[in-house]
Every structure is written in structure tokens, then in C-alpha cells.
Amino acid sequence: MQSVTLRSAKAQLSAAHRKDRNTAPEKIAELRRDYAAAKIAEFVEREVRKAPPLTEEQMAIISRAMRGATATG
């Protein structure tokens, strides 16, 4: 995925649903994935700006969580 803003990802997904009823299911899935990633990225960026500096261990835990691994594993 290219760097997509939340607004543009939502607009692209909405347009695919609204304007082009023949959009391939694979394309819709890709747009949904892009939209979800943009929402998560925006949330993380906002929270990181508010947080005090994190330790390397804390960043590793967060990184594992982003990959879907357990925080302790």
C-alpha cells in the first residue's frame, strides 16, 4: 500500500461501492485493507505524539502486536 491518508482511503472505498458496482471483489478487499491501515496509522500517530518517549522493549511489544503476535511471545 502506498502512503494513503485516511480521507483518501475512505473516499476511494466509498467511490468503488457507490460509482462502480462492477468493482472486482479483490479490489474492494484491497481498498478495505488500505482504509483499515490508514485508520490504524492515524490512531497510532496521534497516540505516539501524546505519549512520553517509549523504551526499546515497549516499541518491540507494540511492533509484535502490530504483526498479530502476542505481546509476550
mmCIF file of the N, C-alpha and C atoms, coordinates in Angstrom:
data_MODEL
# 
_entry.id   MODEL 
# 
loop_
_atom_site.group_PDB 
_atom_site.id 
_atom_site.type_symbol 
_atom_site.label_atom_id 
_atom_site.label_alt_id 
_atom_site.label_comp_id 
_atom_site.label_asym_id 
_atom_site.label_entity_id 
_atom_site.label_seq_id 
_atom_site.pdbx_PDB_ins_code 
_atom_site.Cartn_x 
_atom_site.Cartn_y 
_atom_site.Cartn_z 
_atom_site.occupancy 
_atom_site.B_iso_or_equiv 
_atom_site.pdbx_formal_charge 
_atom_site.auth_seq_id 
_atom_site.auth_comp_id 
_atom_site.auth_asym_id 
_atom_site.auth_atom_id 
_atom_site.pdbx_PDB_model_num 
ATOM 1   N N  . MET A 1 1  ? 0.833   -1.178  0.000   1.00 0.00 ? 1  MET A N  1 
ATOM 2   C CA . MET A 1 1  ? 0.000   0.000   0.000   1.00 0.00 ? 1  MET A CA 1 
ATOM 3   C C  . MET A 1 1  ? 0.876   1.240   0.000   1.00 0.00 ? 1  MET A C  1 
ATOM 4   N N  . GLN A 1 2  ? 0.541   2.176   -0.840  1.00 0.00 ? 2  GLN A N  1 
ATOM 5   C CA . GLN A 1 2  ? 1.215   3.460   -0.813  1.00 0.00 ? 2  GLN A CA 1 
ATOM 6   C C  . GLN A 1 2  ? 0.752   4.200   0.427   1.00 0.00 ? 2  GLN A C  1 
ATOM 7   N N  . SER A 1 3  ? 1.465   5.256   0.766   1.00 0.00 ? 3  SER A N  1 
ATOM 8   C CA . SER A 1 3  ? 1.039   6.064   1.900   1.00 0.00 ? 3  SER A CA 1 
ATOM 9   C C  . SER A 1 3  ? -0.263  6.751   1.518   1.00 0.00 ? 3  SER A C  1 
ATOM 10  N N  . VAL A 1 4  ? -1.344  6.338   2.160   1.00 0.00 ? 4  VAL A N  1 
ATOM 11  C CA . VAL A 1 4  ? -2.673  6.835   1.840   1.00 0.00 ? 4  VAL A CA 1 
ATOM 12  C C  . VAL A 1 4  ? -3.239  7.518   3.072   1.00 0.00 ? 4  VAL A C  1 
ATOM 13  N N  . THR A 1 5  ? -3.792  8.698   2.889   1.00 0.00 ? 5  THR A N  1 
ATOM 14  C CA . THR A 1 5  ? -4.413  9.374   4.017   1.00 0.00 ? 5  THR A CA 1 
ATOM 15  C C  . THR A 1 5  ? -5.748  8.700   4.318   1.00 0.00 ? 5  THR A C  1 
ATOM 16  N N  . LEU A 1 6  ? -6.190  8.858   5.526   1.00 0.00 ? 6  LEU A N  1 
ATOM 17  C CA . LEU A 1 6  ? -7.468  8.282   5.934   1.00 0.00 ? 6  LEU A CA 1 
ATOM 18  C C  . LEU A 1 6  ? -8.593  8.800   5.051   1.00 0.00 ? 6  LEU A C  1 
ATOM 19  N N  . ARG A 1 7  ? -8.567  10.079  4.798   1.00 0.00 ? 7  ARG A N  1 
ATOM 20  C CA . ARG A 1 7  ? -9.630  10.680  3.971   1.00 0.00 ? 7  ARG A CA 1 
ATOM 21  C C  . ARG A 1 7  ? -9.641  10.116  2.551   1.00 0.00 ? 7  ARG A C  1 
ATOM 22  N N  . SER A 1 8  ? -8.460  9.989   1.935   1.00 0.00 ? 8  SER A N  1 
ATOM 23  C CA . SER A 1 8  ? -8.430  9.482   0.565   1.00 0.00 ? 8  SER A CA 1 
ATOM 24  C C  . SER A 1 8  ? -8.777  7.995   0.513   1.00 0.00 ? 8  SER A C  1 
ATOM 25  N N  . ALA A 1 9  ? -8.367  7.230   1.525   1.00 0.00 ? 9  ALA A N  1 
ATOM 26  C CA . ALA A 1 9  ? -8.702  5.806   1.552   1.00 0.00 ? 9  ALA A CA 1 
ATOM 27  C C  . ALA A 1 9  ? -10.209 5.617   1.671   1.00 0.00 ? 9  ALA A C  1 
ATOM 28  N N  . LYS A 1 10 ? -10.829 6.404   2.535   1.00 0.00 ? 10 LYS A N  1 
ATOM 29  C CA . LYS A 1 10 ? -12.283 6.317   2.702   1.00 0.00 ? 10 LYS A CA 1 
ATOM 30  C C  . LYS A 1 10 ? -13.001 6.736   1.420   1.00 0.00 ? 10 LYS A C  1 
ATOM 31  N N  . ALA A 1 11 ? -12.512 7.781   0.785   1.00 0.00 ? 11 ALA A N  1 
ATOM 32  C CA . ALA A 1 11 ? -13.122 8.260   -0.458  1.00 0.00 ? 11 ALA A CA 1 
ATOM 33  C C  . ALA A 1 11 ? -13.011 7.219   -1.565  1.00 0.00 ? 11 ALA A C  1 
ATOM 34  N N  . GLN A 1 12 ? -11.854 6.591   -1.676  1.00 0.00 ? 12 GLN A N  1 
ATOM 35  C CA . GLN A 1 12 ? -11.661 5.571   -2.713  1.00 0.00 ? 12 GLN A CA 1 
ATOM 36  C C  . GLN A 1 12 ? -12.589 4.382   -2.487  1.00 0.00 ? 12 GLN A C  1 
ATOM 37  N N  . LEU A 1 13 ? -12.698 3.947   -1.244  1.00 0.00 ? 13 LEU A N  1 
ATOM 38  C CA . LEU A 1 13 ? -13.581 2.819   -0.929  1.00 0.00 ? 13 LEU A CA 1 
ATOM 39  C C  . LEU A 1 13 ? -15.032 3.189   -1.197  1.00 0.00 ? 13 LEU A C  1 
ATOM 40  N N  . SER A 1 14 ? -15.435 4.369   -0.763  1.00 0.00 ? 14 SER A N  1 
ATOM 41  C CA . SER A 1 14 ? -16.808 4.818   -0.990  1.00 0.00 ? 14 SER A CA 1 
ATOM 42  C C  . SER A 1 14 ? -17.119 4.916   -2.475  1.00 0.00 ? 14 SER A C  1 
ATOM 43  N N  . ALA A 1 15 ? -16.197 5.474   -3.230  1.00 0.00 ? 15 ALA A N  1 
ATOM 44  C CA . ALA A 1 15 ? -16.407 5.623   -4.674  1.00 0.00 ? 15 ALA A CA 1 
ATOM 45  C C  . ALA A 1 15 ? -16.535 4.271   -5.351  1.00 0.00 ? 15 ALA A C  1 
ATOM 46  N N  . ALA A 1 16 ? -15.728 3.316   -4.933  1.00 0.00 ? 16 ALA A N  1 
ATOM 47  C CA . ALA A 1 16 ? -15.786 1.983   -5.539  1.00 0.00 ? 16 ALA A CA 1 
ATOM 48  C C  . ALA A 1 16 ? -17.141 1.341   -5.280  1.00 0.00 ? 16 ALA A C  1 
ATOM 49  N N  . HIS A 1 17 ? -17.701 1.545   -4.108  1.00 0.00 ? 17 HIS A N  1 
ATOM 50  C CA . HIS A 1 17 ? -19.017 0.993   -3.784  1.00 0.00 ? 17 HIS A CA 1 
ATOM 51  C C  . HIS A 1 17 ? -20.131 1.747   -4.493  1.00 0.00 ? 17 HIS A C  1 
ATOM 52  N N  . ARG A 1 18 ? -20.023 3.052   -4.506  1.00 0.00 ? 18 ARG A N  1 
ATOM 53  C CA . ARG A 1 18 ? -21.110 3.896   -4.978  1.00 0.00 ? 18 ARG A CA 1 
ATOM 54  C C  . ARG A 1 18 ? -21.143 4.039   -6.492  1.00 0.00 ? 18 ARG A C  1 
ATOM 55  N N  . LYS A 1 19 ? -19.994 4.306   -7.091  1.00 0.00 ? 19 LYS A N  1 
ATOM 56  C CA . LYS A 1 19 ? -19.968 4.661   -8.505  1.00 0.00 ? 19 LYS A CA 1 
ATOM 57  C C  . LYS A 1 19 ? -19.753 3.482   -9.439  1.00 0.00 ? 19 LYS A C  1 
ATOM 58  N N  . ASP A 1 20 ? -19.012 2.506   -8.996  1.00 0.00 ? 20 ASP A N  1 
ATOM 59  C CA . ASP A 1 20 ? -18.667 1.417   -9.897  1.00 0.00 ? 20 ASP A CA 1 
ATOM 60  C C  . ASP A 1 20 ? -19.097 0.098   -9.284  1.00 0.00 ? 20 ASP A C  1 
ATOM 61  N N  . ARG A 1 21 ? -20.315 -0.272  -9.547  1.00 0.00 ? 21 ARG A N  1 
ATOM 62  C CA . ARG A 1 21 ? -20.874 -1.509  -8.992  1.00 0.00 ? 21 ARG A CA 1 
ATOM 63  C C  . ARG A 1 21 ? -20.157 -2.747  -9.517  1.00 0.00 ? 21 ARG A C  1 
ATOM 64  N N  . ASN A 1 22 ? -19.350 -2.590  -10.559 1.00 0.00 ? 22 ASN A N  1 
ATOM 65  C CA . ASN A 1 22 ? -18.639 -3.725  -11.141 1.00 0.00 ? 22 ASN A CA 1 
ATOM 66  C C  . ASN A 1 22 ? -17.211 -3.856  -10.618 1.00 0.00 ? 22 ASN A C  1 
ATOM 67  N N  . THR A 1 23 ? -16.890 -3.141  -9.549  1.00 0.00 ? 23 THR A N  1 
ATOM 68  C CA . THR A 1 23 ? -15.548 -3.241  -8.977  1.00 0.00 ? 23 THR A CA 1 
ATOM 69  C C  . THR A 1 23 ? -15.330 -4.678  -8.509  1.00 0.00 ? 23 THR A C  1 
ATOM 70  N N  . ALA A 1 24 ? -14.187 -5.232  -8.886  1.00 0.00 ? 24 ALA A N  1 
ATOM 71  C CA . ALA A 1 24 ? -13.864 -6.615  -8.533  1.00 0.00 ? 24 ALA A CA 1 
ATOM 72  C C  . ALA A 1 24 ? -13.795 -6.769  -7.014  1.00 0.00 ? 24 ALA A C  1 
ATOM 73  N N  . PRO A 1 25 ? -14.258 -7.902  -6.505  1.00 0.00 ? 25 PRO A N  1 
ATOM 74  C CA . PRO A 1 25 ? -14.195 -8.141  -5.053  1.00 0.00 ? 25 PRO A CA 1 
ATOM 75  C C  . PRO A 1 25 ? -12.770 -8.012  -4.499  1.00 0.00 ? 25 PRO A C  1 
ATOM 76  N N  . GLU A 1 26 ? -11.781 -8.401  -5.304  1.00 0.00 ? 26 GLU A N  1 
ATOM 77  C CA . GLU A 1 26 ? -10.389 -8.285  -4.864  1.00 0.00 ? 26 GLU A CA 1 
ATOM 78  C C  . GLU A 1 26 ? -10.000 -6.822  -4.674  1.00 0.00 ? 26 GLU A C  1 
ATOM 79  N N  . LYS A 1 27 ? -10.484 -5.952  -5.547  1.00 0.00 ? 27 LYS A N  1 
ATOM 80  C CA . LYS A 1 27 ? -10.195 -4.522  -5.438  1.00 0.00 ? 27 LYS A CA 1 
ATOM 81  C C  . LYS A 1 27 ? -10.880 -3.929  -4.216  1.00 0.00 ? 27 LYS A C  1 
ATOM 82  N N  . ILE A 1 28 ? -12.123 -4.336  -3.965  1.00 0.00 ? 28 ILE A N  1 
ATOM 83  C CA . ILE A 1 28 ? -12.839 -3.869  -2.776  1.00 0.00 ? 28 ILE A CA 1 
ATOM 84  C C  . ILE A 1 28 ? -12.086 -4.303  -1.520  1.00 0.00 ? 28 ILE A C  1 
ATOM 85  N N  . ALA A 1 29 ? -11.609 -5.552  -1.497  1.00 0.00 ? 29 ALA A N  1 
ATOM 86  C CA . ALA A 1 29 ? -10.845 -6.051  -0.347  1.00 0.00 ? 29 ALA A CA 1 
ATOM 87  C C  . ALA A 1 29 ? -9.569  -5.235  -0.160  1.00 0.00 ? 29 ALA A C  1 
ATOM 88  N N  . GLU A 1 30 ? -8.900  -4.908  -1.259  1.00 0.00 ? 30 GLU A N  1 
ATOM 89  C CA . GLU A 1 30 ? -7.684  -4.093  -1.189  1.00 0.00 ? 30 GLU A CA 1 
ATOM 90  C C  . GLU A 1 30 ? -7.988  -2.705  -0.637  1.00 0.00 ? 30 GLU A C  1 
ATOM 91  N N  . LEU A 1 31 ? -9.076  -2.094  -1.089  1.00 0.00 ? 31 LEU A N  1 
ATOM 92  C CA . LEU A 1 31 ? -9.461  -0.768  -0.615  1.00 0.00 ? 31 LEU A CA 1 
ATOM 93  C C  . LEU A 1 31 ? -9.855  -0.803  0.863   1.00 0.00 ? 31 LEU A C  1 
ATOM 94  N N  . ARG A 1 32 ? -10.534 -1.863  1.280   1.00 0.00 ? 32 ARG A N  1 
ATOM 95  C CA . ARG A 1 32 ? -10.878 -2.008  2.700   1.00 0.00 ? 32 ARG A CA 1 
ATOM 96  C C  . ARG A 1 32 ? -9.620  -2.138  3.552   1.00 0.00 ? 32 ARG A C  1 
ATOM 97  N N  . ARG A 1 33 ? -8.664  -2.908  3.050   1.00 0.00 ? 33 ARG A N  1 
ATOM 98  C CA . ARG A 1 33 ? -7.391  -3.086  3.754   1.00 0.00 ? 33 ARG A CA 1 
ATOM 99  C C  . ARG A 1 33 ? -6.658  -1.749  3.864   1.00 0.00 ? 33 ARG A C  1 
ATOM 100 N N  . ASP A 1 34 ? -6.630  -0.993  2.769   1.00 0.00 ? 34 ASP A N  1 
ATOM 101 C CA . ASP A 1 34 ? -5.976  0.321   2.776   1.00 0.00 ? 34 ASP A CA 1 
ATOM 102 C C  . ASP A 1 34 ? -6.654  1.264   3.767   1.00 0.00 ? 34 ASP A C  1 
ATOM 103 N N  . TYR A 1 35 ? -7.979  1.232   3.804   1.00 0.00 ? 35 TYR A N  1 
ATOM 104 C CA . TYR A 1 35 ? -8.726  2.095   4.716   1.00 0.00 ? 35 TYR A CA 1 
ATOM 105 C C  . TYR A 1 35 ? -8.440  1.715   6.169   1.00 0.00 ? 35 TYR A C  1 
ATOM 106 N N  . ALA A 1 36 ? -8.444  0.419   6.463   1.00 0.00 ? 36 ALA A N  1 
ATOM 107 C CA . ALA A 1 36 ? -8.148  -0.039  7.825   1.00 0.00 ? 36 ALA A CA 1 
ATOM 108 C C  . ALA A 1 36 ? -6.729  0.369   8.230   1.00 0.00 ? 36 ALA A C  1 
ATOM 109 N N  . ALA A 1 37 ? -5.781  0.192   7.325   1.00 0.00 ? 37 ALA A N  1 
ATOM 110 C CA . ALA A 1 37 ? -4.394  0.560   7.624   1.00 0.00 ? 37 ALA A CA 1 
ATOM 111 C C  . ALA A 1 37 ? -4.264  2.059   7.872   1.00 0.00 ? 37 ALA A C  1 
ATOM 112 N N  . ALA A 1 38 ? -4.959  2.866   7.091   1.00 0.00 ? 38 ALA A N  1 
ATOM 113 C CA . ALA A 1 38 ? -4.907  4.319   7.273   1.00 0.00 ? 38 ALA A CA 1 
ATOM 114 C C  . ALA A 1 38 ? -5.520  4.717   8.612   1.00 0.00 ? 38 ALA A C  1 
ATOM 115 N N  . LYS A 1 39 ? -6.628  4.070   9.010   1.00 0.00 ? 39 LYS A N  1 
ATOM 116 C CA . LYS A 1 39 ? -7.242  4.370   10.307  1.00 0.00 ? 39 LYS A CA 1 
ATOM 117 C C  . LYS A 1 39 ? -6.297  4.011   11.446  1.00 0.00 ? 39 LYS A C  1 
ATOM 118 N N  . ILE A 1 40 ? -5.681  2.849   11.357  1.00 0.00 ? 40 ILE A N  1 
ATOM 119 C CA . ILE A 1 40 ? -4.752  2.419   12.404  1.00 0.00 ? 40 ILE A CA 1 
ATOM 120 C C  . ILE A 1 40 ? -3.551  3.357   12.468  1.00 0.00 ? 40 ILE A C  1 
ATOM 121 N N  . ALA A 1 41 ? -2.989  3.693   11.307  1.00 0.00 ? 41 ALA A N  1 
ATOM 122 C CA . ALA A 1 41 ? -1.817  4.572   11.271  1.00 0.00 ? 41 ALA A CA 1 
ATOM 123 C C  . ALA A 1 41 ? -2.135  5.933   11.878  1.00 0.00 ? 41 ALA A C  1 
ATOM 124 N N  . GLU A 1 42 ? -3.287  6.481   11.542  1.00 0.00 ? 42 GLU A N  1 
ATOM 125 C CA . GLU A 1 42 ? -3.659  7.786   12.087  1.00 0.00 ? 42 GLU A CA 1 
ATOM 126 C C  . GLU A 1 42 ? -3.812  7.712   13.607  1.00 0.00 ? 42 GLU A C  1 
ATOM 127 N N  . PHE A 1 43 ? -4.441  6.650   14.104  1.00 0.00 ? 43 PHE A N  1 
ATOM 128 C CA . PHE A 1 43 ? -4.605  6.480   15.541  1.00 0.00 ? 43 PHE A CA 1 
ATOM 129 C C  . PHE A 1 43 ? -3.254  6.362   16.236  1.00 0.00 ? 43 PHE A C  1 
ATOM 130 N N  . VAL A 1 44 ? -2.388  5.513   15.695  1.00 0.00 ? 44 VAL A N  1 
ATOM 131 C CA . VAL A 1 44 ? -1.067  5.296   16.310  1.00 0.00 ? 44 VAL A CA 1 
ATOM 132 C C  . VAL A 1 44 ? -0.267  6.589   16.321  1.00 0.00 ? 44 VAL A C  1 
ATOM 133 N N  . GLU A 1 45 ? -0.250  7.309   15.210  1.00 0.00 ? 45 GLU A N  1 
ATOM 134 C CA . GLU A 1 45 ? 0.497   8.566   15.149  1.00 0.00 ? 45 GLU A CA 1 
ATOM 135 C C  . GLU A 1 45 ? -0.014  9.564   16.188  1.00 0.00 ? 45 GLU A C  1 
ATOM 136 N N  . ARG A 1 46 ? -1.321  9.650   16.336  1.00 0.00 ? 46 ARG A N  1 
ATOM 137 C CA . ARG A 1 46 ? -1.909  10.574  17.311  1.00 0.00 ? 46 ARG A CA 1 
ATOM 138 C C  . ARG A 1 46 ? -1.513  10.180  18.733  1.00 0.00 ? 46 ARG A C  1 
ATOM 139 N N  . GLU A 1 47 ? -1.590  8.891   19.042  1.00 0.00 ? 47 GLU A N  1 
ATOM 140 C CA . GLU A 1 47 ? -1.260  8.428   20.396  1.00 0.00 ? 47 GLU A CA 1 
ATOM 141 C C  . GLU A 1 47 ? 0.230   8.550   20.695  1.00 0.00 ? 47 GLU A C  1 
ATOM 142 N N  . VAL A 1 48 ? 1.073   8.303   19.712  1.00 0.00 ? 48 VAL A N  1 
ATOM 143 C CA . VAL A 1 48 ? 2.520   8.423   19.915  1.00 0.00 ? 48 VAL A CA 1 
ATOM 144 C C  . VAL A 1 48 ? 2.894   9.871   20.208  1.00 0.00 ? 48 VAL A C  1 
ATOM 145 N N  . ARG A 1 49 ? 2.253   10.806  19.529  1.00 0.00 ? 49 ARG A N  1 
ATOM 146 C CA . ARG A 1 49 ? 2.525   12.224  19.791  1.00 0.00 ? 49 ARG A CA 1 
ATOM 147 C C  . ARG A 1 49 ? 2.189   12.605  21.230  1.00 0.00 ? 49 ARG A C  1 
ATOM 148 N N  . LYS A 1 50 ? 1.165   11.973  21.805  1.00 0.00 ? 50 LYS A N  1 
ATOM 149 C CA . LYS A 1 50 ? 0.737   12.300  23.166  1.00 0.00 ? 50 LYS A CA 1 
ATOM 150 C C  . LYS A 1 50 ? 1.567   11.579  24.224  1.00 0.00 ? 50 LYS A C  1 
ATOM 151 N N  . ALA A 1 51 ? 2.193   10.490  23.873  1.00 0.00 ? 51 ALA A N  1 
ATOM 152 C CA . ALA A 1 51 ? 2.879   9.644   24.856  1.00 0.00 ? 51 ALA A CA 1 
ATOM 153 C C  . ALA A 1 51 ? 4.287   10.138  25.158  1.00 0.00 ? 51 ALA A C  1 
ATOM 154 N N  . PRO A 1 52 ? 4.779   9.807   26.346  1.00 0.00 ? 52 PRO A N  1 
ATOM 155 C CA . PRO A 1 52 ? 6.193   10.080  26.635  1.00 0.00 ? 52 PRO A CA 1 
ATOM 156 C C  . PRO A 1 52 ? 7.049   9.131   25.789  1.00 0.00 ? 52 PRO A C  1 
ATOM 157 N N  . PRO A 1 53 ? 8.344   9.398   25.671  1.00 0.00 ? 53 PRO A N  1 
ATOM 158 C CA . PRO A 1 53 ? 9.199   8.517   24.877  1.00 0.00 ? 53 PRO A CA 1 
ATOM 159 C C  . PRO A 1 53 ? 9.101   7.064   25.370  1.00 0.00 ? 53 PRO A C  1 
ATOM 160 N N  . LEU A 1 54 ? 9.038   6.135   24.415  1.00 0.00 ? 54 LEU A N  1 
ATOM 161 C CA . LEU A 1 54 ? 8.915   4.715   24.742  1.00 0.00 ? 54 LEU A CA 1 
ATOM 162 C C  . LEU A 1 54 ? 10.281  4.057   24.781  1.00 0.00 ? 54 LEU A C  1 
ATOM 163 N N  . THR A 1 55 ? 10.381  3.007   25.580  1.00 0.00 ? 55 THR A N  1 
ATOM 164 C CA . THR A 1 55 ? 11.629  2.241   25.633  1.00 0.00 ? 55 THR A CA 1 
ATOM 165 C C  . THR A 1 55 ? 11.684  1.307   24.422  1.00 0.00 ? 55 THR A C  1 
ATOM 166 N N  . GLU A 1 56 ? 12.862  0.770   24.160  1.00 0.00 ? 56 GLU A N  1 
ATOM 167 C CA . GLU A 1 56 ? 13.015  -0.199  23.066  1.00 0.00 ? 56 GLU A CA 1 
ATOM 168 C C  . GLU A 1 56 ? 12.109  -1.407  23.303  1.00 0.00 ? 56 GLU A C  1 
ATOM 169 N N  . GLU A 1 57 ? 12.023  -1.861  24.553  1.00 0.00 ? 57 GLU A N  1 
ATOM 170 C CA . GLU A 1 57 ? 11.179  -3.015  24.876  1.00 0.00 ? 57 GLU A CA 1 
ATOM 171 C C  . GLU A 1 57 ? 9.706   -2.704  24.599  1.00 0.00 ? 57 GLU A C  1 
ATOM 172 N N  . GLN A 1 58 ? 9.255   -1.525  24.967  1.00 0.00 ? 58 GLN A N  1 
ATOM 173 C CA . GLN A 1 58 ? 7.871   -1.133  24.710  1.00 0.00 ? 58 GLN A CA 1 
ATOM 174 C C  . GLN A 1 58 ? 7.590   -1.068  23.210  1.00 0.00 ? 58 GLN A C  1 
ATOM 175 N N  . MET A 1 59 ? 8.527   -0.519  22.455  1.00 0.00 ? 59 MET A N  1 
ATOM 176 C CA . MET A 1 59 ? 8.343   -0.460  20.996  1.00 0.00 ? 59 MET A CA 1 
ATOM 177 C C  . MET A 1 59 ? 8.316   -1.861  20.393  1.00 0.00 ? 59 MET A C  1 
ATOM 178 N N  . ALA A 1 60 ? 9.122   -2.784  20.929  1.00 0.00 ? 60 ALA A N  1 
ATOM 179 C CA . ALA A 1 60 ? 9.123   -4.166  20.436  1.00 0.00 ? 60 ALA A CA 1 
ATOM 180 C C  . ALA A 1 60 ? 7.784   -4.840  20.713  1.00 0.00 ? 60 ALA A C  1 
ATOM 181 N N  . ILE A 1 61 ? 7.214   -4.586  21.887  1.00 0.00 ? 61 ILE A N  1 
ATOM 182 C CA . ILE A 1 61 ? 5.910   -5.151  22.232  1.00 0.00 ? 61 ILE A CA 1 
ATOM 183 C C  . ILE A 1 61 ? 4.840   -4.627  21.276  1.00 0.00 ? 61 ILE A C  1 
ATOM 184 N N  . ILE A 1 62 ? 4.866   -3.348  21.030  1.00 0.00 ? 62 ILE A N  1 
ATOM 185 C CA . ILE A 1 62 ? 3.897   -2.741  20.111  1.00 0.00 ? 62 ILE A CA 1 
ATOM 186 C C  . ILE A 1 62 ? 4.087   -3.280  18.701  1.00 0.00 ? 62 ILE A C  1 
ATOM 187 N N  . SER A 1 63 ? 5.319   -3.422  18.279  1.00 0.00 ? 63 SER A N  1 
ATOM 188 C CA . SER A 1 63 ? 5.612   -3.947  16.950  1.00 0.00 ? 63 SER A CA 1 
ATOM 189 C C  . SER A 1 63 ? 5.071   -5.375  16.789  1.00 0.00 ? 63 SER A C  1 
ATOM 190 N N  . ARG A 1 64 ? 5.272   -6.197  17.819  1.00 0.00 ? 64 ARG A N  1 
ATOM 191 C CA . ARG A 1 64 ? 4.745   -7.567  17.749  1.00 0.00 ? 64 ARG A CA 1 
ATOM 192 C C  . ARG A 1 64 ? 3.220   -7.543  17.686  1.00 0.00 ? 64 ARG A C  1 
ATOM 193 N N  . ALA A 1 65 ? 2.608   -6.654  18.447  1.00 0.00 ? 65 ALA A N  1 
ATOM 194 C CA . ALA A 1 65 ? 1.149   -6.548  18.420  1.00 0.00 ? 65 ALA A CA 1 
ATOM 195 C C  . ALA A 1 65 ? 0.656   -6.156  17.024  1.00 0.00 ? 65 ALA A C  1 
ATOM 196 N N  . MET A 1 66 ? 1.383   -5.275  16.363  1.00 0.00 ? 66 MET A N  1 
ATOM 197 C CA . MET A 1 66 ? 1.001   -4.841  15.006  1.00 0.00 ? 66 MET A CA 1 
ATOM 198 C C  . MET A 1 66 ? 1.112   -5.993  14.008  1.00 0.00 ? 66 MET A C  1 
ATOM 199 N N  . ARG A 1 67 ? 2.015   -6.922  14.279  1.00 0.00 ? 67 ARG A N  1 
ATOM 200 C CA . ARG A 1 67 ? 2.155   -8.075  13.393  1.00 0.00 ? 67 ARG A CA 1 
ATOM 201 C C  . ARG A 1 67 ? 1.179   -9.187  13.742  1.00 0.00 ? 67 ARG A C  1 
ATOM 202 N N  . GLY A 1 68 ? 0.417   -9.009  14.814  1.00 0.00 ? 68 GLY A N  1 
ATOM 203 C CA . GLY A 1 68 ? -0.548  -10.020 15.205  1.00 0.00 ? 68 GLY A CA 1 
ATOM 204 C C  . GLY A 1 68 ? -0.007  -11.052 16.164  1.00 0.00 ? 68 GLY A C  1 
ATOM 205 N N  . ALA A 1 69 ? 1.245   -10.875 16.623  1.00 0.00 ? 69 ALA A N  1 
ATOM 206 C CA . ALA A 1 69 ? 1.830   -11.786 17.600  1.00 0.00 ? 69 ALA A CA 1 
ATOM 207 C C  . ALA A 1 69 ? 1.418   -11.345 18.995  1.00 0.00 ? 69 ALA A C  1 
ATOM 208 N N  . THR A 1 70 ? 1.504   -12.263 19.934  1.00 0.00 ? 70 THR A N  1 
ATOM 209 C CA . THR A 1 70 ? 1.201   -11.884 21.308  1.00 0.00 ? 70 THR A CA 1 
ATOM 210 C C  . THR A 1 70 ? 2.290   -10.988 21.857  1.00 0.00 ? 70 THR A C  1 
ATOM 211 N N  . ALA A 1 71 ? 1.948   -10.127 22.757  1.00 0.00 ? 71 ALA A N  1 
ATOM 212 C CA . ALA A 1 71 ? 2.905   -9.174  23.303  1.00 0.00 ? 71 ALA A CA 1 
ATOM 213 C C  . ALA A 1 71 ? 4.006   -9.858  24.105  1.00 0.00 ? 71 ALA A C  1 
ATOM 214 N N  . THR A 1 72 ? 3.739   -11.029 24.616  1.00 0.00 ? 72 THR A N  1 
ATOM 215 C CA . THR A 1 72 ? 4.742   -11.723 25.423  1.00 0.00 ? 72 THR A CA 1 
ATOM 216 C C  . THR A 1 72 ? 5.532   -12.732 24.610  1.00 0.00 ? 72 THR A C  1 
ATOM 217 N N  . GLY A 1 73 ? 5.076   -13.049 23.396  1.00 0.00 ? 73 GLY A N  1 
ATOM 218 C CA . GLY A 1 73 ? 5.705   -14.108 22.615  1.00 0.00 ? 73 GLY A CA 1 
ATOM 219 C C  . GLY A 1 73 ? 6.612   -13.624 21.642  1.00 0.00 ? 73 GLY A C  1 
# 
